[in-house]
């Protein structure tokens, strides 16, 4: 009886470990060649989410969105770069870039940038993941 319990626990631990490894090592999508479902100004995207989150989710959620806006903030970590675009008084559009080594020396607060990424919804800011920089001024 104890052997069955031990074997069952070993199988469960190995299965769970395999699942975690899969989730962690899963590669990020490359959206550089993806065609955006919509192209929109950051202020308008944020306004639509502020006005009606459910309707905005129907239009943007899990879709590649190309957004143009003014850089409000740039923050980087070891593995990611977050660019926040001005959206409104209470928030903006947060664009996550998976590669922190991306060259941002010409990108600074106040500059205009065009990015595209997958819309993940709204939590005080509109969230775009796996973003790529399309154009910067």
C-alpha positions as YAML, in Angstrom:
chain: A
units: angstrom
residues:
- id: 1
  name: UNK
  ca: [0.00, 0.00, 0.00]
- id: 2
  name: UNK
  ca: [2.83, 2.42, 0.88]
- id: 3
  name: UNK
  ca: [4.54, 1.70, -2.45]
- id: 4
  name: UNK
  ca: [1.39, 2.74, -4.36]
- id: 5
  name: UNK
  ca: [1.27, 6.01, -2.45]
- id: 6
  name: UNK
  ca: [4.97, 6.69, -3.07]
- id: 7
  name: UNK
  ca: [4.64, 5.88, -6.79]
- id: 8
  name: UNK
  ca: [1.56, 8.07, -7.08]
- id: 9
  name: UNK
  ca: [3.34, 10.98, -5.35]
- id: 10
  name: UNK
  ca: [6.41, 10.59, -7.58]
- id: 11
  name: UNK
  ca: [4.26, 10.62, -10.71]
- id: 12
  name: UNK
  ca: [2.35, 13.69, -9.51]
- id: 13
  name: UNK
  ca: [5.57, 15.56, -8.65]
- id: 14
  name: UNK
  ca: [7.15, 14.68, -12.01]
- id: 15
  name: UNK
  ca: [4.00, 15.71, -13.88]
- id: 16
  name: UNK
  ca: [3.77, 19.01, -12.02]
- id: 17
  name: UNK
  ca: [7.50, 19.65, -12.57]
- id: 18
  name: UNK
  ca: [7.10, 18.99, -16.31]
- id: 19
  name: UNK
  ca: [4.18, 21.39, -16.50]
- id: 20
  name: UNK
  ca: [6.12, 24.14, -14.69]
- id: 21
  name: UNK
  ca: [9.14, 23.61, -16.97]
- id: 22
  name: UNK
  ca: [6.89, 23.88, -20.02]
- id: 23
  name: UNK
  ca: [5.30, 27.13, -18.79]
- id: 24
  name: UNK
  ca: [8.64, 28.74, -17.90]
- id: 25
  name: UNK
  ca: [10.54, 27.70, -21.02]
- id: 26
  name: UNK
  ca: [7.71, 28.48, -23.46]
- id: 27
  name: UNK
  ca: [9.03, 30.94, -26.01]
- id: 28
  name: UNK
  ca: [7.49, 34.37, -26.39]
- id: 29
  name: UNK
  ca: [5.69, 35.12, -29.66]
- id: 30
  name: UNK
  ca: [7.50, 37.30, -32.18]
- id: 31
  name: UNK
  ca: [5.04, 39.97, -33.29]
- id: 32
  name: UNK
  ca: [7.47, 41.86, -35.53]
- id: 33
  name: UNK
  ca: [5.82, 40.43, -38.67]
- id: 34
  name: UNK
  ca: [2.29, 40.21, -37.26]
- id: 35
  name: UNK
  ca: [-0.42, 42.26, -38.93]
- id: 36
  name: UNK
  ca: [-2.23, 44.36, -36.33]
- id: 37
  name: UNK
  ca: [-5.99, 43.94, -36.02]
- id: 38
  name: UNK
  ca: [-6.30, 47.68, -35.41]
- id: 39
  name: UNK
  ca: [-4.14, 50.80, -35.35]
- id: 40
  name: UNK
  ca: [-5.12, 53.37, -32.72]
- id: 41
  name: UNK
  ca: [-3.78, 56.32, -30.71]
- id: 42
  name: UNK
  ca: [-2.83, 55.50, -27.12]
- id: 43
  name: UNK
  ca: [-5.17, 58.18, -25.79]
- id: 44
  name: UNK
  ca: [-8.10, 56.73, -27.73]
- id: 45
  name: UNK
  ca: [-7.36, 53.15, -26.65]
- id: 46
  name: UNK
  ca: [-7.21, 54.25, -23.02]
- id: 47
  name: UNK
  ca: [-10.41, 56.33, -23.41]
- id: 48
  name: UNK
  ca: [-12.30, 53.36, -24.82]
- id: 49
  name: UNK
  ca: [-11.26, 51.15, -21.90]
- id: 50
  name: UNK
  ca: [-12.20, 53.89, -19.41]
- id: 51
  name: UNK
  ca: [-15.62, 54.35, -21.04]
- id: 52
  name: UNK
  ca: [-16.60, 50.68, -21.32]
- id: 53
  name: UNK
  ca: [-14.11, 47.95, -20.41]
- id: 54
  name: UNK
  ca: [-16.34, 45.07, -21.58]
- id: 55
  name: UNK
  ca: [-16.89, 46.62, -25.02]
- id: 56
  name: UNK
  ca: [-13.17, 47.44, -25.33]
- id: 57
  name: UNK
  ca: [-12.28, 43.86, -24.39]
- id: 58
  name: UNK
  ca: [-14.58, 42.61, -27.16]
- id: 59
  name: UNK
  ca: [-12.73, 44.81, -29.64]
- id: 60
  name: UNK
  ca: [-9.08, 44.53, -28.46]
- id: 61
  name: UNK
  ca: [-8.47, 41.65, -26.02]
- id: 62
  name: UNK
  ca: [-6.02, 38.97, -27.26]
- id: 63
  name: UNK
  ca: [-5.55, 40.84, -30.53]
- id: 64
  name: UNK
  ca: [-2.43, 42.48, -31.93]
- id: 65
  name: UNK
  ca: [-2.89, 46.23, -31.55]
- id: 66
  name: UNK
  ca: [-0.69, 48.92, -33.08]
- id: 67
  name: UNK
  ca: [-0.64, 51.97, -30.83]
- id: 68
  name: UNK
  ca: [0.95, 55.40, -31.28]
- id: 69
  name: UNK
  ca: [1.54, 57.76, -28.40]
- id: 70
  name: UNK
  ca: [3.77, 59.98, -26.30]
- id: 71
  name: UNK
  ca: [6.21, 58.19, -23.97]
- id: 72
  name: UNK
  ca: [5.33, 58.99, -20.35]
- id: 73
  name: UNK
  ca: [7.82, 56.62, -18.69]
- id: 74
  name: UNK
  ca: [10.42, 53.96, -19.47]
- id: 75
  name: UNK
  ca: [11.39, 51.30, -16.94]
- id: 76
  name: UNK
  ca: [13.66, 48.32, -17.43]
- id: 77
  name: UNK
  ca: [14.62, 45.21, -15.51]
- id: 78
  name: UNK
  ca: [17.10, 42.46, -16.32]
- id: 79
  name: UNK
  ca: [14.71, 40.79, -18.74]
- id: 80
  name: UNK
  ca: [11.98, 43.27, -19.69]
- id: 81
  name: UNK
  ca: [11.40, 46.83, -20.71]
- id: 82
  name: UNK
  ca: [8.14, 48.65, -19.98]
- id: 83
  name: UNK
  ca: [7.18, 51.73, -21.95]
- id: 84
  name: UNK
  ca: [4.17, 53.64, -20.69]
- id: 85
  name: UNK
  ca: [2.35, 55.83, -23.18]
- id: 86
  name: UNK
  ca: [0.21, 58.76, -22.09]
- id: 87
  name: UNK
  ca: [-3.44, 57.82, -22.08]
- id: 88
  name: UNK
  ca: [-5.34, 60.00, -19.65]
- id: 89
  name: UNK
  ca: [-5.24, 61.62, -16.23]
- id: 90
  name: UNK
  ca: [-5.43, 58.33, -14.33]
- id: 91
  name: UNK
  ca: [-3.32, 56.01, -16.48]
- id: 92
  name: UNK
  ca: [-2.04, 55.09, -19.88]
- id: 93
  name: UNK
  ca: [-0.98, 52.21, -22.10]
- id: 94
  name: UNK
  ca: [1.72, 49.95, -20.65]
- id: 95
  name: UNK
  ca: [3.76, 48.20, -23.36]
- id: 96
  name: UNK
  ca: [5.92, 45.29, -22.22]
- id: 97
  name: UNK
  ca: [8.94, 44.34, -24.33]
- id: 98
  name: UNK
  ca: [10.49, 40.97, -23.47]
- id: 99
  name: UNK
  ca: [14.04, 41.88, -24.54]
- id: 100
  name: UNK
  ca: [15.58, 44.41, -22.14]
- id: 101
  name: UNK
  ca: [18.63, 44.71, -24.42]
- id: 102
  name: UNK
  ca: [16.63, 46.62, -26.99]
- id: 103
  name: UNK
  ca: [18.23, 49.92, -27.94]
- id: 104
  name: UNK
  ca: [16.25, 52.77, -26.42]
- id: 105
  name: UNK
  ca: [18.90, 55.50, -26.45]
- id: 106
  name: UNK
  ca: [16.81, 57.62, -28.86]
- id: 107
  name: UNK
  ca: [13.64, 56.84, -26.92]
- id: 108
  name: UNK
  ca: [12.94, 59.19, -24.04]
- id: 109
  name: UNK
  ca: [10.05, 60.73, -22.16]
- id: 110
  name: UNK
  ca: [8.06, 63.01, -24.43]
- id: 111
  name: UNK
  ca: [9.05, 61.28, -27.67]
- id: 112
  name: UNK
  ca: [6.42, 59.80, -29.96]
- id: 113
  name: UNK
  ca: [6.56, 56.06, -30.58]
- id: 114
  name: UNK
  ca: [4.55, 53.47, -32.51]
- id: 115
  name: UNK
  ca: [4.44, 49.99, -30.97]
- id: 116
  name: UNK
  ca: [2.44, 46.86, -31.53]
- id: 117
  name: UNK
  ca: [1.66, 44.13, -29.04]
- id: 118
  name: UNK
  ca: [-1.00, 41.73, -27.82]
- id: 119
  name: UNK
  ca: [-3.70, 43.40, -25.73]
- id: 120
  name: UNK
  ca: [-4.08, 41.71, -22.34]
- id: 121
  name: UNK
  ca: [-6.79, 43.93, -20.92]
- id: 122
  name: UNK
  ca: [-7.09, 46.76, -18.45]
- id: 123
  name: UNK
  ca: [-5.86, 47.14, -14.86]
- id: 124
  name: UNK
  ca: [-5.59, 50.91, -14.31]
- id: 125
  name: UNK
  ca: [-3.54, 50.91, -17.55]
- id: 126
  name: UNK
  ca: [-4.20, 49.16, -20.84]
- id: 127
  name: UNK
  ca: [-1.72, 46.27, -20.99]
- id: 128
  name: UNK
  ca: [0.07, 45.26, -24.18]
- id: 129
  name: UNK
  ca: [2.54, 42.34, -24.03]
- id: 130
  name: UNK
  ca: [5.27, 41.09, -26.36]
- id: 131
  name: UNK
  ca: [5.51, 44.56, -27.90]
- id: 132
  name: UNK
  ca: [7.84, 45.55, -30.70]
- id: 133
  name: UNK
  ca: [8.81, 49.12, -31.57]
- id: 134
  name: UNK
  ca: [7.58, 49.98, -35.04]
- id: 135
  name: UNK
  ca: [8.69, 53.61, -35.28]
- id: 136
  name: UNK
  ca: [10.06, 56.32, -32.98]
- id: 137
  name: UNK
  ca: [10.33, 60.08, -33.45]
...
